[in-house]
Amino acid sequence: MPKTRVPFAIDGAITIGLIRDLEGFLALRQEWDALFERAALPQQVFQSHVFLRHWAEHYLDRHSALSIVTLRRHGRLVMVWPLIRQRRCSLDTLRFMGIPVAQFGDVLVEEEDGDTLLQSGWRAVRMLHADLFEARKLRADSVLARSGLLDDAQRSEQLEAPFADLAWRVGEKGPSLAYPSRERSNHRRRLRRLEERGAISFHTPAPGPEAALLASAAVAMKQASLTRHGIIAPTVDDPRFSAFFRDFAGDAAGGTSLRISSIHCNGVPIGIDLSLDCKGRSFGHVIATHPDHERGGVGKMLVHHSFASARARDNTIFDLLAPADAYKLEHADGQVGVTDLLLPLSLKGRLVCGLGIQHWRPALKSAAKRLPPGIARRVAAWNKGENAQNGLR
């Protein structure tokens, strides 16, 4: 039997439960999927059971313990707080499942009496007696952000997630009239120059073995590009990142939401996009180009191919995710705020927040960006090598 504990019952109709082990989480699959179908917002694709199932297979380790808070009404699952508990530096922190691959964190809850359910769930979360509650990449339009429960939290980083309106951005043969005539002309020119190097083809493989291979190739391309440019990216360089996307892309039977768009030259992939589809929206997670084609405009061509592919799959919006990099803003029709929040739940938590712990991660990221290019490349290469060795241990 799953090791599921019920801390308390609110009344005869409402009960709160806590899932602490993988077996209990897996046992919730059918009910979780039903709740997701009824109540999930598109951006909660990262709280889908299939996404978190693959995440747990690769990222759940001895440093993390599941702490999934559930709420049932008359026995039916109506709310899930998908959390993990981590202990670092004598501090117990509650975080969302899915980190660091999930791009947004949130709570699944039925709309009916949603505020009341969230209040009950939050009381249960506080009863877990952690020191800190960390909500990384919380969208302004998320259920949790709109609830006001974290209004007193400390903000550590504020970003924007741009998105594109696919009906406006996708033309019959590439960029639409939403783009300047010069950009449309450049797109045709890039394609002609690319065709001079070999036969060009565009692919959108279904989930399965081919998709799994392309997902691995995309991450390898991304890692090579980051190292070449001296960008330190521990998440991407971690072997688990590649393994996660490989298995997620290949899970045709499990209902994966991952979709791949790729450009090939003479049968070899030179640009690959990994996106997740959910309820009419596509979320572009990894976009990568082959090192030999990095200067040929393949990246821009891949964005337009990804847009067209997403629209062909009946999506209306393509979310480019945070941060709002310059190349993303060229395609943006709007942006959504994304915030990292840290809320102290104990005296110890309040003390460390008073010391400014919530600002340490942004400060380290900023310092890494200011490293001289040569040093940054050596650090990035060293970090990649360390991660590769750790993946073999």
Long-range contacts (C-beta under 8 A, 24 or more apart in sequence): 2-27, 7-124, 7-127, 8-124, 10-120, 13-73, 13-74, 14-71, 14-72, 14-73, 14-120, 15-71, 15-72, 16-69, 16-70, 16-71, 16-120, 16-121, 16-124, 17-69, 17-70, 17-71, 17-72, 18-67, 18-68, 18-69, 18-70, 18-124, 18-128, 19-66, 19-67, 19-68, 19-70, 20-65, 20-66, 20-67, 20-68, 21-66, 22-56, 22-60, 22-66, 24-66, 24-68, 25-52, 25-53, 25-56, 25-66, 25-68, 26-53, 28-68, 28-70, 28-77, 28-80, 29-53, 31-76, 31-77, 32-77, 32-80, 32-108, 34-77, 35-77, 35-78, 35-79, 35-80, 35-108, 35-110, 36-108, 38-110, 39-108, 39-109, 39-110, 39-111, 40-108, 40-278, 40-279, 41-106, 41-141, 41-142, 41-143, 41-279, 42-278, 42-279, 42-280, 42-281, 42-317, 43-104, 43-106, 43-139, 43-141, 43-142, 43-278, 43-281, 43-283, 43-319, 44-104, 44-106, 44-108, 44-142, 44-143, 44-278, 45-257, 45-276, 45-277, 45-278, 45-281, 45-283, 46-98, 46-102, 46-103, 46-104, 46-105, 46-106, 46-276, 47-80, 47-82, 47-96, 47-97, 47-98, 47-102, 47-105, 47-106, 47-107, 47-108, 48-257, 48-278, 50-251, 50-254, 50-255, 50-256, 50-257, 51-98, 51-102, 51-248, 51-257, 51-276, 52-82, 52-97, 52-98, 53-254, 54-244, 54-247, 54-248, 54-251, 54-256, 55-97, 55-98, 55-101, 55-102, 55-244, 56-97, 57-244, 57-247, 58-240, 58-243, 58-244, 58-247, 59-99, 59-101, 59-240, 59-244, 60-84, 63-87, 63-88, 66-97, 67-94, 67-128, 68-97, 69-121, 69-124, 69-125, 69-128, 71-109, 71-117, 71-120, 71-121, 71-124, 78-109, 78-110, 78-117, 79-107, 79-108, 79-109, 79-110, 79-117, 79-118, 79-121, 80-107, 80-108, 80-109, 81-107, 81-121, 81-124, 81-125, 82-107, 82-108, 83-125, 85-128, 85-130, 90-348, 91-131, 91-132, 91-348, 91-349, 91-352, 92-129, 92-130, 92-131, 92-132, 93-130, 93-131, 93-132, 93-133, 93-134, 94-125, 94-128, 94-130, 94-132, 94-133, 94-134, 94-345, 95-134, 95-136, 96-135, 96-136, 99-136, 100-235, 101-235, 101-241, 101-244, 102-137, 103-137, 103-283, 103-285, 103-321, 103-322, 104-137, 104-138, 104-139, 104-142, 104-338, 105-135, 105-136, 105-137, 105-138, 105-142, 105-144, 106-138, 106-139, 106-142, 106-143, 106-144, 107-143, 107-144, 108-143, 109-143, 114-143, 115-147, 118-143, 118-144, 118-147, 118-149, 119-149, 122-149, 126-345, 129-345, 129-346, 130-345, 130-346, 130-349, 131-344, 131-345, 131-346, 131-348, 131-349, 131-352, 132-342, 132-343, 132-344, 132-345, 132-349, 132-352, 132-353, 133-342, 133-343, 133-345, 134-340, 134-341, 134-342, 134-343, 135-339, 135-340, 135-341, 135-342, 135-343, 136-340, 136-341, 137-322, 137-338, 137-339, 137-340, 138-338, 138-339, 138-340, 138-341, 139-336, 139-337, 139-338, 140-336, 140-337, 140-338, 140-339, 141-336, 145-339, 150-341, 150-343, 152-343, 153-341, 153-342, 153-343, 154-341, 154-342, 154-343, 154-344, 154-353, 154-358, 155-339, 155-340, 155-341, 155-358, 156-340, 156-341, 156-342, 156-358, 156-359, 156-361, 156-362, 157-339, 157-340, 157-361, 157-362, 158-337, 158-338, 158-339, 158-340, 159-322, 159-323, 159-324, 159-337, 159-338, 159-339, 160-322, 160-323, 160-324, 160-335, 160-336, 160-337, 160-338, 161-319, 161-320, 161-321, 161-322, 161-324, 161-335, 161-336, 161-337, 161-338, 162-319, 162-320, 162-324, 162-328, 162-329, 162-331, 162-332, 162-334, 162-335, 163-317, 163-318, 163-319, 163-320, 163-332, 163-333, 163-334, 163-335, 163-336, 164-307, 164-317, 164-318, 164-320, 164-331, 164-332, 164-333, 165-316, 165-317, 165-333, 165-334, 166-307, 166-310, 166-311, 166-315, 166-316, 166-317, 166-318, 167-311, 167-316, 168-333, 169-307, 169-318, 169-331, 169-333, 170-304, 170-307, 170-308, 170-311, 174-304, 174-308, 175-304, 186-297, 186-300, 187-300, 187-301, 187-304, 190-296, 190-297, 190-298, 190-300, 190-301, 191-301, 193-296, 193-297, 194-265, 194-293, 194-296, 194-297, 194-298, 194-301, 197-265, 197-266, 197-296, 198-265, 198-266, 199-265, 199-266, 199-267, 200-263, 200-264, 200-265, 201-263, 201-264, 201-267, 202-261, 202-262, 202-263, 202-264, 202-305, 203-260, 203-261, 203-262, 203-263, 203-264, 203-269, 204-259, 204-260, 204-261, 204-262, 204-309, 204-312, 205-260, 205-262, 206-252, 207-249, 207-250, 207-251, 207-252, 207-256, 207-258, 207-259, 208-250, 208-252, 209-250, 211-249, 211-250, 211-258, 211-260, 212-246, 212-247, 212-249, 212-250, 213-246, 214-249, 214-260, 214-262, 214-269, 214-272, 215-242, 215-245, 215-246, 215-248, 215-249, 215-250, 215-258, 215-260, 215-272, 215-274, 216-242, 216-245, 216-246, 217-269, 217-272, 218-245, 218-260, 218-269, 218-272, 218-273, 218-274, 218-286, 218-288, 219-245, 219-246, 219-286, 219-288, 221-272, 221-288, 221-289, 221-290, 221-291, 222-286, 222-288, 223-384, 224-291, 225-288, 225-289, 225-291, 225-294, 226-380, 227-377, 227-380, 227-381, 227-384, 228-291, 228-377, 229-377, 230-371, 230-373, 230-374, 230-375, 230-376, 230-377, 230-379, 230-380, 231-376, 231-380, 232-368, 232-371, 232-376, 232-379, 232-380, 232-383, 233-380, 234-383, 234-387, 237-380, 237-383, 237-384, 237-387, 237-388, 238-387, 238-391, 239-387, 239-388, 239-390, 239-391, 240-391, 245-274, 245-286, 249-274, 259-309, 259-310, 259-313, 261-302, 261-305, 261-306, 261-309, 261-310, 262-302, 263-298, 263-301, 263-302, 263-305, 265-293, 270-298, 271-298, 271-299, 271-301, 271-302, 271-305, 272-302, 273-302, 273-303, 273-305, 273-306, 275-306, 275-310, 275-318, 277-310, 277-313, 277-315, 280-314, 280-315, 280-316, 280-317, 281-315, 281-316, 281-317, 281-318, 281-319, 282-306, 282-310, 282-313, 282-315, 282-317, 282-318, 282-319, 283-318, 283-319, 283-321, 284-318, 284-319, 284-320, 284-321, 285-321, 299-327, 300-327, 303-327, 303-331, 307-331
